[in-house]
């Protein structure tokens, strides 16, 4: 229904009988009424506002620019401009055309105001939700990278614990080796030698490596806790962002068109926008934690490589010392065997000589009874008596027999002592040879124990 325009004319002033001041006041009232009536813009109510224009990818509406009704329009324009600037700073600009302040201040809004307001609100909500989606995706991807880094650190922690277990087992084997060498039988074999010194050096080195790995394990647990906290903060921020998209429609203008809005991650953090300062802080802290974790994994890998090489060198030096000790003991045992055989031959030879000396001593002393002497053996035989009557010098037979008997008796006695000494030395050689053989057997058992129980680990390259 169209409204007919009619000109507004004031009624002509009638002839008034009275004072001039009263008439002038009435005329001024009528002129004021005509001025206010002209300022109401009655013709503006007939303007058509139902038209729109379509664009590719997004729907935008073209609204007529209405002149606001105000007594002081300049003041209201400045106020509206300041309000719009504050609103633009707090939110991302919409792709649709916002309603002007003149339309809101108009006494009679156009018929399409509700639909246009709803479309503008949907456009702003869509852009906000798209920004929230992008921020949430970035947070979840970063949380996934942090989780993967945590998995790598967990695998490295397992390898570190395995290496630490190997070091503890090597320490136990070292203690068993030191205790096993105490079972060598001879007293002289239990004296500490070069192999014991190398075993002590290996134990001290393994203790140092064990303390270093325990320190690295504690740092690994702290790093895992930092990664878990960073992942939890990222997921909390992502969950808080995802709560915006709970009422997101499956179909509509929010999922159609080409994205022409700027990425919220490229803008400054805004507490009222999709990318909040908490999200930026979580992303920055997680990036720093990732860099620190990667550097820490490289350091741990290097430390593990050094520990494995040092463990191998310590184990190899101690094992080589034991093998050298075994070869030395076997060489000494062989020499002892030869010396024992020579000593046994000397004993047998000395025994035969002593037996011969005994026979000679018995023959030199003669028979036990004088009745068993032959005539040629008696000192009072006729020839010796005849020689004694003619010469003053006696025959040397008795002196020679006496001296030979005494010498044979002395040699017989010394031969017995020498045989006893040879037997004692032979027994010492036998005992030493038995001790060397037992010591070589103990050291061989220790070497086999070390070869069976201690297998130094090998480090695998960490996957990035």
MARGU-828791 format. One record per residue (C-alpha): residue number from 0; residue in one letter; x negated, y, z. Coordinates in steps of 0.1 Angstrom, whole numbers, plus 2048, in hexadecimal, padded with zeros to 3 digits. Layout:
N
+-----+--------+-----+-----+-----+
: num : residu :   x :   y :   z :
+-----+--------+-----+-----+-----+
: NUM :      a :   X :   Y :   Z :
...
+-----+--------+-----+-----+-----+
! end
This chain:
464
+-----+--------+-----+-----+-----+
: num : residu :   x :   y :   z :
+-----+--------+-----+-----+-----+
:   0 :      x : 800 : 800 : 800 :
:   1 :      x : 7F0 : 820 : 7F4 :
:   2 :      x : 7F1 : 840 : 809 :
:   3 :      x : 7FC : 85E : 7F6 :
:   4 :      x : 7E5 : 87D : 7F9 :
:   5 :      x : 7F8 : 89D : 802 :
:   6 :      x : 7E9 : 8BF : 807 :
:   7 :      x : 7EB : 8CC : 82B :
:   8 :      x : 7F7 : 8F0 : 82E :
:   9 :      x : 7FD : 902 : 84E :
:  10 :      x : 81E : 913 : 853 :
:  11 :      x : 81F : 938 : 84C :
:  12 :      x : 81E : 94D : 86B :
:  13 :      x : 841 : 95A : 873 :
:  14 :      x : 849 : 97D : 87E :
:  15 :      x : 842 : 97E : 8A2 :
:  16 :      x : 84F : 999 : 8B9 :
:  17 :      x : 839 : 99D : 8D6 :
:  18 :      x : 816 : 9A7 : 8E0 :
:  19 :      x : 7FA : 9A4 : 8C5 :
:  20 :      x : 7E3 : 990 : 8DC :
:  21 :      x : 7FD : 974 : 8E0 :
:  22 :      x : 801 : 973 : 8BA :
:  23 :      x : 7DB : 972 : 8B4 :
:  24 :      x : 7D7 : 954 : 8CC :
:  25 :      x : 7F2 : 941 : 8BA :
:  26 :      x : 7E2 : 948 : 898 :
:  27 :      x : 7C0 : 93C : 8A5 :
:  28 :      x : 7D0 : 91C : 8B2 :
:  29 :      x : 7DF : 915 : 88F :
:  30 :      x : 7BE : 91B : 87D :
:  31 :      x : 7AC : 904 : 896 :
:  32 :      x : 7C6 : 8E9 : 88E :
:  33 :      x : 7C1 : 8ED : 869 :
:  34 :      x : 79B : 8EB : 86C :
:  35 :      x : 79D : 8CB : 881 :
:  36 :      x : 7B6 : 8BD : 868 :
:  37 :      x : 79D : 8C2 : 84C :
:  38 :      x : 782 : 8B1 : 85F :
:  39 :      x : 795 : 890 : 863 :
:  40 :      x : 78E : 885 : 83E :
:  41 :      x : 7AF : 875 : 839 :
:  42 :      x : 7A6 : 86D : 814 :
:  43 :      x : 78B : 855 : 81F :
:  44 :      x : 7A5 : 83C : 82B :
:  45 :      x : 7AD : 835 : 806 :
:  46 :      x : 78A : 828 : 7FC :
:  47 :      x : 787 : 804 : 7F2 :
:  48 :      x : 76D : 7F0 : 805 :
:  49 :      x : 774 : 7CD : 7F8 :
:  50 :      x : 758 : 7C7 : 7E0 :
:  51 :      x : 737 : 7B3 : 7E2 :
:  52 :      x : 719 : 7A9 : 7CD :
:  53 :      x : 708 : 787 : 7CB :
:  54 :      x : 6E3 : 780 : 7CA :
:  55 :      x : 6CF : 761 : 7C3 :
:  56 :      x : 6C7 : 74C : 7E2 :
:  57 :      x : 6D8 : 762 : 7FB :
:  58 :      x : 6F9 : 775 : 7FE :
:  59 :      x : 6F7 : 79A : 804 :
:  60 :      x : 713 : 7B3 : 808 :
:  61 :      x : 714 : 7D6 : 7FC :
:  62 :      x : 727 : 7ED : 814 :
:  63 :      x : 734 : 810 : 80C :
:  64 :      x : 722 : 82B : 81D :
:  65 :      x : 73C : 83D : 832 :
:  66 :      x : 737 : 85F : 840 :
:  67 :      x : 73A : 85E : 866 :
:  68 :      x : 753 : 874 : 878 :
:  69 :      x : 742 : 888 : 892 :
:  70 :      x : 741 : 8AB : 89E :
:  71 :      x : 71B : 8AC : 89F :
:  72 :      x : 710 : 894 : 884 :
:  73 :      x : 6EA : 89C : 886 :
:  74 :      x : 6E8 : 891 : 8AA :
:  75 :      x : 6FA : 870 : 8A4 :
:  76 :      x : 6E4 : 869 : 885 :
:  77 :      x : 6C4 : 86D : 89A :
:  78 :      x : 6D3 : 857 : 8B5 :
:  79 :      x : 6DD : 83C : 89C :
:  80 :      x : 6BA : 83D : 88B :
:  81 :      x : 6A9 : 838 : 8AD :
:  82 :      x : 6C0 : 81B : 8B5 :
:  83 :      x : 6B8 : 80A : 894 :
:  84 :      x : 693 : 80E : 898 :
:  85 :      x : 695 : 7FD : 8BA :
:  86 :      x : 6AA : 7E1 : 8AC :
:  87 :      x : 691 : 7DB : 88F :
:  88 :      x : 674 : 7D8 : 8A8 :
:  89 :      x : 686 : 7BD : 8BC :
:  90 :      x : 691 : 7A6 : 8A0 :
:  91 :      x : 687 : 79C : 87D :
:  92 :      x : 698 : 7B0 : 861 :
:  93 :      x : 6B6 : 79E : 851 :
:  94 :      x : 6B9 : 797 : 82C :
:  95 :      x : 6DD : 7A4 : 82D :
:  96 :      x : 6E7 : 7C8 : 82E :
:  97 :      x : 6EE : 7D3 : 852 :
:  98 :      x : 70D : 7E7 : 85A :
:  99 :      x : 707 : 80C : 85C :
: 100 :      x : 70E : 821 : 87A :
: 101 :      x : 727 : 836 : 866 :
: 102 :      x : 73D : 818 : 860 :
: 103 :      x : 73C : 80F : 885 :
: 104 :      x : 744 : 832 : 88F :
: 105 :      x : 760 : 835 : 876 :
: 106 :      x : 783 : 837 : 885 :
: 107 :      x : 791 : 81E : 86C :
: 108 :      x : 777 : 803 : 861 :
: 109 :      x : 77B : 7F2 : 83F :
: 110 :      x : 790 : 7D2 : 83D :
: 111 :      x : 771 : 7BB : 836 :
: 112 :      x : 75E : 7C7 : 856 :
: 113 :      x : 763 : 7A6 : 869 :
: 114 :      x : 758 : 790 : 84C :
: 115 :      x : 73A : 7A7 : 845 :
: 116 :      x : 730 : 7A8 : 86A :
: 117 :      x : 732 : 782 : 86B :
: 118 :      x : 71C : 77E : 84C :
: 119 :      x : 702 : 796 : 859 :
: 120 :      x : 702 : 784 : 87A :
: 121 :      x : 6FE : 762 : 868 :
: 122 :      x : 6E1 : 770 : 853 :
: 123 :      x : 6CF : 77C : 872 :
: 124 :      x : 6D6 : 75B : 884 :
: 125 :      x : 6CA : 748 : 866 :
: 126 :      x : 6A9 : 75A : 864 :
: 127 :      x : 6A3 : 757 : 889 :
: 128 :      x : 6AB : 731 : 887 :
: 129 :      x : 694 : 72D : 869 :
: 130 :      x : 678 : 73F : 87C :
: 131 :      x : 67F : 729 : 89B :
: 132 :      x : 67D : 70A : 884 :
: 133 :      x : 65B : 715 : 877 :
: 134 :      x : 64E : 71D : 89A :
: 135 :      x : 65B : 6FC : 8A7 :
: 136 :      x : 64B : 6E9 : 88B :
: 137 :      x : 62A : 6FA : 891 :
: 138 :      x : 62C : 6F2 : 8B6 :
: 139 :      x : 634 : 6CD : 8B0 :
: 140 :      x : 619 : 6C9 : 896 :
: 141 :      x : 600 : 6D9 : 8AE :
: 142 :      x : 60D : 6C2 : 8CA :
: 143 :      x : 608 : 6A4 : 8B2 :
: 144 :      x : 5E4 : 6AF : 8AC :
: 145 :      x : 5DE : 6B2 : 8D1 :
: 146 :      x : 5ED : 68F : 8D6 :
: 147 :      x : 5D6 : 681 : 8BC :
: 148 :      x : 5B8 : 691 : 8CC :
: 149 :      x : 5C4 : 683 : 8ED :
: 150 :      x : 5C5 : 660 : 8DD :
: 151 :      x : 5A2 : 664 : 8D0 :
: 152 :      x : 596 : 66F : 8F3 :
: 153 :      x : 5A8 : 651 : 902 :
: 154 :      x : 596 : 63A : 8EA :
: 155 :      x : 575 : 64A : 8F2 :
: 156 :      x : 57D : 647 : 917 :
: 157 :      x : 582 : 622 : 912 :
: 158 :      x : 561 : 61E : 900 :
: 159 :      x : 551 : 633 : 91C :
: 160 :      x : 560 : 61C : 937 :
: 161 :      x : 554 : 5FD : 923 :
: 162 :      x : 531 : 60B : 922 :
: 163 :      x : 532 : 614 : 947 :
: 164 :      x : 53D : 5F0 : 94E :
: 165 :      x : 520 : 5E4 : 939 :
: 166 :      x : 508 : 5F9 : 94E :
: 167 :      x : 517 : 5EC : 96F :
: 168 :      x : 513 : 5C9 : 962 :
: 169 :      x : 4EF : 5D0 : 958 :
: 170 :      x : 4E8 : 5DD : 97B :
: 171 :      x : 4F6 : 5BD : 98A :
: 172 :      x : 4E0 : 5A8 : 972 :
: 173 :      x : 4C2 : 5BD : 97C :
: 174 :      x : 4C9 : 5B6 : 9A1 :
: 175 :      x : 4CE : 591 : 99A :
: 176 :      x : 4AD : 591 : 986 :
: 177 :      x : 49B : 5A1 : 9A3 :
: 178 :      x : 4AB : 589 : 9BC :
: 179 :      x : 4A4 : 56B : 9A6 :
: 180 :      x : 47F : 573 : 9A4 :
: 181 :      x : 47D : 570 : 9CA :
: 182 :      x : 483 : 54B : 9C7 :
: 183 :      x : 460 : 545 : 9B9 :
: 184 :      x : 451 : 52A : 9D0 :
: 185 :      x : 42D : 536 : 9D8 :
: 186 :      x : 426 : 553 : 9EE :
: 187 :      x : 40F : 562 : 9D5 :
: 188 :      x : 42A : 560 : 9BA :
: 189 :      x : 442 : 575 : 9CE :
: 190 :      x : 42B : 593 : 9CF :
: 191 :      x : 439 : 5B0 : 9BB :
: 192 :      x : 42A : 5B2 : 998 :
: 193 :      x : 42E : 5C6 : 978 :
: 194 :      x : 44F : 5B4 : 970 :
: 195 :      x : 45E : 5BF : 991 :
: 196 :      x : 453 : 5E2 : 98B :
: 197 :      x : 464 : 5E3 : 96A :
: 198 :      x : 483 : 5D4 : 979 :
: 199 :      x : 483 : 5F0 : 993 :
: 200 :      x : 47E : 60A : 977 :
: 201 :      x : 49C : 5FA : 964 :
: 202 :      x : 4B2 : 5FC : 983 :
: 203 :      x : 4A9 : 621 : 989 :
: 204 :      x : 4B0 : 629 : 964 :
: 205 :      x : 4D1 : 617 : 964 :
: 206 :      x : 4DC : 629 : 984 :
: 207 :      x : 4D4 : 64B : 973 :
: 208 :      x : 4E8 : 641 : 954 :
: 209 :      x : 505 : 634 : 969 :
: 210 :      x : 508 : 655 : 97B :
: 211 :      x : 507 : 668 : 95A :
: 212 :      x : 523 : 652 : 94B :
: 213 :      x : 538 : 656 : 96B :
: 214 :      x : 535 : 67C : 968 :
: 215 :      x : 53F : 67A : 943 :
: 216 :      x : 55C : 664 : 94C :
: 217 :      x : 569 : 67D : 966 :
: 218 :      x : 565 : 699 : 94B :
: 219 :      x : 579 : 683 : 933 :
: 220 :      x : 595 : 67F : 94B :
: 221 :      x : 596 : 6A5 : 951 :
: 222 :      x : 597 : 6AA : 92B :
: 223 :      x : 5B3 : 691 : 927 :
: 224 :      x : 5C7 : 6A4 : 942 :
: 225 :      x : 5C1 : 6C5 : 92F :
: 226 :      x : 5CD : 6B6 : 90F :
: 227 :      x : 5EC : 6A7 : 920 :
: 228 :      x : 5F4 : 6C9 : 92F :
: 229 :      x : 5F0 : 6DB : 90E :
: 230 :      x : 606 : 6C1 : 8FC :
: 231 :      x : 620 : 6C5 : 917 :
: 232 :      x : 620 : 6EB : 914 :
: 233 :      x : 624 : 6E9 : 8EE :
: 234 :      x : 640 : 6D0 : 8F1 :
: 235 :      x : 652 : 6E5 : 90B :
: 236 :      x : 650 : 703 : 8F4 :
: 237 :      x : 65C : 6EE : 8D7 :
: 238 :      x : 679 : 6E1 : 8EB :
: 239 :      x : 682 : 704 : 8F6 :
: 240 :      x : 681 : 70F : 8D2 :
: 241 :      x : 695 : 6F1 : 8C6 :
: 242 :      x : 6B2 : 6FA : 8DD :
: 243 :      x : 6BA : 716 : 8C4 :
: 244 :      x : 6C2 : 6FD : 8A8 :
: 245 :      x : 6DA : 6E7 : 8BC :
: 246 :      x : 6F9 : 6F8 : 8AC :
: 247 :      x : 6E9 : 6FB : 889 :
: 248 :      x : 703 : 6F1 : 86E :
: 249 :      x : 6FB : 6D5 : 856 :
: 250 :      x : 706 : 6EA : 837 :
: 251 :      x : 708 : 70F : 831 :
: 252 :      x : 6F5 : 72D : 828 :
: 253 :      x : 6D9 : 726 : 842 :
: 254 :      x : 6CB : 70A : 82E :
: 255 :      x : 6D0 : 719 : 80B :
: 256 :      x : 6BA : 731 : 7F7 :
: 257 :      x : 696 : 738 : 7F5 :
: 258 :      x : 683 : 743 : 814 :
: 259 :      x : 678 : 767 : 80F :
: 260 :      x : 674 : 771 : 833 :
: 261 :      x : 651 : 775 : 842 :
: 262 :      x : 643 : 759 : 858 :
: 263 :      x : 648 : 760 : 87D :
: 264 :      x : 626 : 751 : 884 :
: 265 :      x : 616 : 76E : 86F :
: 266 :      x : 627 : 788 : 885 :
: 267 :      x : 620 : 794 : 8A8 :
: 268 :      x : 62F : 780 : 8C4 :
: 269 :      x : 651 : 78D : 8CE :
: 270 :      x : 663 : 783 : 8EE :
: 271 :      x : 685 : 787 : 8DC :
: 272 :      x : 679 : 776 : 8BB :
: 273 :      x : 672 : 753 : 8B0 :
: 274 :      x : 64D : 755 : 8B7 :
: 275 :      x : 64B : 75D : 8DC :
: 276 :      x : 62B : 766 : 8F0 :
: 277 :      x : 62E : 744 : 902 :
: 278 :      x : 62C : 732 : 8E0 :
: 279 :      x : 60E : 746 : 8D5 :
: 280 :      x : 5FC : 740 : 8F6 :
: 281 :      x : 604 : 71A : 8F4 :
: 282 :      x : 5F6 : 719 : 8D0 :
: 283 :      x : 5D7 : 72C : 8D9 :
: 284 :      x : 5CF : 718 : 8F8 :
: 285 :      x : 5D5 : 6F7 : 8E5 :
: 286 :      x : 5BE : 702 : 8C9 :
: 287 :      x : 5A3 : 70A : 8E3 :
: 288 :      x : 5A9 : 6E9 : 8F5 :
: 289 :      x : 5A6 : 6D6 : 8D3 :
: 290 :      x : 585 : 6E7 : 8CB :
: 291 :      x : 578 : 6E0 : 8EE :
: 292 :      x : 583 : 6BB : 8EC :
: 293 :      x : 573 : 6B6 : 8CA :
: 294 :      x : 552 : 6C4 : 8D7 :
: 295 :      x : 555 : 6AF : 8F7 :
: 296 :      x : 55B : 690 : 8E2 :
: 297 :      x : 53B : 697 : 8CE :
: 298 :      x : 527 : 69C : 8EE :
: 299 :      x : 535 : 67C : 8FD :
: 300 :      x : 52C : 669 : 8DD :
: 301 :      x : 509 : 676 : 8DE :
: 302 :      x : 505 : 66E : 903 :
: 303 :      x : 512 : 64B : 8FD :
: 304 :      x : 4F9 : 645 : 8E1 :
: 305 :      x : 4DD : 651 : 8F7 :
: 306 :      x : 4E8 : 63B : 914 :
: 307 :      x : 4EA : 61D : 8FE :
: 308 :      x : 4C8 : 623 : 8EF :
: 309 :      x : 4B9 : 628 : 912 :
: 310 :      x : 4CA : 609 : 920 :
: 311 :      x : 4BD : 5F4 : 903 :
: 312 :      x : 499 : 602 : 909 :
: 313 :      x : 49B : 5FB : 92E :
: 314 :      x : 4A9 : 5D8 : 929 :
: 315 :      x : 48F : 5D0 : 90E :
: 316 :      x : 472 : 5DC : 923 :
: 317 :      x : 47C : 5C8 : 941 :
: 318 :      x : 483 : 5A9 : 92C :
: 319 :      x : 461 : 5AC : 91A :
: 320 :      x : 450 : 5B0 : 93B :
: 321 :      x : 460 : 590 : 947 :
: 322 :      x : 456 : 57E : 927 :
: 323 :      x : 432 : 58A : 92A :
: 324 :      x : 432 : 57E : 94E :
: 325 :      x : 43F : 55C : 944 :
: 326 :      x : 424 : 559 : 929 :
: 327 :      x : 409 : 563 : 942 :
: 328 :      x : 416 : 54A : 95B :
: 329 :      x : 416 : 52E : 941 :
: 330 :      x : 3F2 : 537 : 936 :
: 331 :      x : 3E7 : 536 : 95B :
: 332 :      x : 3F9 : 515 : 960 :
: 333 :      x : 3E7 : 506 : 942 :
: 334 :      x : 3C5 : 512 : 950 :
: 335 :      x : 3CF : 504 : 972 :
: 336 :      x : 3D7 : 4E3 : 963 :
: 337 :      x : 3B5 : 4E1 : 952 :
: 338 :      x : 3A4 : 4EC : 973 :
: 339 :      x : 3B7 : 4D2 : 986 :
: 340 :      x : 3AD : 4B6 : 96E :
: 341 :      x : 389 : 4C1 : 970 :
: 342 :      x : 38B : 4C2 : 996 :
: 343 :      x : 399 : 4A0 : 997 :
: 344 :      x : 37D : 492 : 981 :
: 345 :      x : 364 : 4A3 : 998 :
: 346 :      x : 374 : 493 : 9B6 :
: 347 :      x : 373 : 471 : 9A7 :
: 348 :      x : 34E : 476 : 99C :
: 349 :      x : 345 : 482 : 9BF :
: 350 :      x : 356 : 465 : 9CE :
: 351 :      x : 342 : 44D : 9B8 :
: 352 :      x : 321 : 45F : 9C2 :
: 353 :      x : 32A : 45D : 9E6 :
: 354 :      x : 331 : 438 : 9E3 :
: 355 :      x : 30F : 433 : 9D2 :
: 356 :      x : 2FE : 447 : 9ED :
: 357 :      x : 30F : 432 : A07 :
: 358 :      x : 302 : 412 : 9F7 :
: 359 :      x : 2DF : 421 : 9F5 :
: 360 :      x : 2E0 : 42B : A19 :
: 361 :      x : 2EA : 409 : A23 :
: 362 :      x : 2CE : 3FA : A0E :
: 363 :      x : 2B5 : 412 : A1D :
: 364 :      x : 2BF : 40A : A40 :
: 365 :      x : 2BC : 3E5 : A3A :
: 366 :      x : 2D0 : 3C9 : A49 :
: 367 :      x : 2E2 : 3CC : A6A :
: 368 :      x : 2CE : 3B0 : A7B :
: 369 :      x : 2A7 : 3AC : A7A :
: 370 :      x : 2AC : 387 : A74 :
: 371 :      x : 2BA : 38F : A51 :
: 372 :      x : 29A : 3A1 : A47 :
: 373 :      x : 283 : 392 : A2E :
: 374 :      x : 25E : 38E : A35 :
: 375 :      x : 255 : 3A8 : A1B :
: 376 :      x : 26C : 3C1 : A2C :
: 377 :      x : 25D : 3BD : A4F :
: 378 :      x : 245 : 3D8 : A5A :
: 379 :      x : 230 : 3BE : A6E :
: 380 :      x : 229 : 3A8 : A51 :
: 381 :      x : 204 : 39A : A4F :
: 382 :      x : 1F8 : 3B2 : A35 :
: 383 :      x : 203 : 3D1 : A47 :
: 384 :      x : 1F3 : 3C3 : A68 :
: 385 :      x : 1D2 : 3BD : A56 :
: 386 :      x : 1D2 : 3E0 : A47 :
: 387 :      x : 1D9 : 3EE : A68 :
: 388 :      x : 1BB : 3DE : A78 :
: 389 :      x : 1A3 : 3EB : A5D :
: 390 :      x : 1B1 : 40F : A58 :
: 391 :      x : 1BC : 42A : A70 :
: 392 :      x : 1D6 : 438 : A59 :
: 393 :      x : 1F8 : 427 : A5B :
: 394 :      x : 20C : 41D : A3C :
: 395 :      x : 227 : 437 : A31 :
: 396 :      x : 242 : 41D : A2D :
: 397 :      x : 254 : 424 : A4D :
: 398 :      x : 253 : 449 : A49 :
: 399 :      x : 261 : 447 : A26 :
: 400 :      x : 27D : 430 : A31 :
: 401 :      x : 285 : 448 : A4D :
: 402 :      x : 285 : 467 : A37 :
: 403 :      x : 299 : 456 : A1B :
: 404 :      x : 2B3 : 449 : A34 :
: 405 :      x : 2B7 : 46B : A44 :
: 406 :      x : 2BA : 47C : A22 :
: 407 :      x : 2D3 : 462 : A15 :
: 408 :      x : 2E7 : 467 : A36 :
: 409 :      x : 2E8 : 48D : A31 :
: 410 :      x : 2F2 : 48A : A0D :
: 411 :      x : 30D : 471 : A16 :
: 412 :      x : 31B : 489 : A30 :
: 413 :      x : 319 : 4A7 : A18 :
: 414 :      x : 32A : 493 : 9FD :
: 415 :      x : 347 : 48C : A14 :
: 416 :      x : 34B : 4B1 : A1B :
: 417 :      x : 349 : 4BA : 9F7 :
: 418 :      x : 363 : 4A0 : 9EE :
: 419 :      x : 37A : 4AF : A09 :
: 420 :      x : 375 : 4D2 : 9FB :
: 421 :      x : 37C : 4C5 : 9D8 :
: 422 :      x : 39C : 4B5 : 9E3 :
: 423 :      x : 3A7 : 4D5 : 9F5 :
: 424 :      x : 3A0 : 4EA : 9D6 :
: 425 :      x : 3B1 : 4D0 : 9C0 :
: 426 :      x : 3D0 : 4D2 : 9D6 :
: 427 :      x : 3D0 : 4F8 : 9D4 :
: 428 :      x : 3CE : 4F6 : 9AF :
: 429 :      x : 3EB : 4DE : 9AF :
: 430 :      x : 400 : 4F4 : 9C5 :
: 431 :      x : 3F7 : 513 : 9B1 :
: 432 :      x : 400 : 500 : 991 :
: 433 :      x : 421 : 4F5 : 9A0 :
: 434 :      x : 428 : 519 : 9AB :
: 435 :      x : 420 : 527 : 988 :
: 436 :      x : 437 : 50D : 978 :
: 437 :      x : 453 : 516 : 990 :
: 438 :      x : 44E : 53B : 98B :
: 439 :      x : 44F : 537 : 965 :
: 440 :      x : 46F : 523 : 969 :
: 441 :      x : 47F : 53E : 97F :
: 442 :      x : 474 : 55A : 967 :
: 443 :      x : 482 : 546 : 94A :
: 444 :      x : 4A3 : 543 : 95C :
: 445 :      x : 4A3 : 568 : 962 :
: 446 :      x : 49C : 570 : 93E :
: 447 :      x : 4B8 : 558 : 932 :
: 448 :      x : 4CF : 569 : 94C :
: 449 :      x : 4C8 : 58B : 93E :
: 450 :      x : 4CC : 57F : 91A :
: 451 :      x : 4ED : 56F : 922 :
: 452 :      x : 4FD : 58A : 937 :
: 453 :      x : 4EE : 5AB : 92B :
: 454 :      x : 4F8 : 5B5 : 908 :
: 455 :      x : 4F3 : 5DA : 902 :
: 456 :      x : 511 : 5EB : 8F2 :
: 457 :      x : 511 : 5FC : 8D0 :
: 458 :      x : 523 : 61D : 8CB :
: 459 :      x : 53B : 620 : 8AE :
: 460 :      x : 53F : 641 : 89C :
: 461 :      x : 55D : 655 : 8A9 :
: 462 :      x : 578 : 65B : 88F :
: 463 :      x : 582 : 67F : 889 :
+-----+--------+-----+-----+-----+
! end
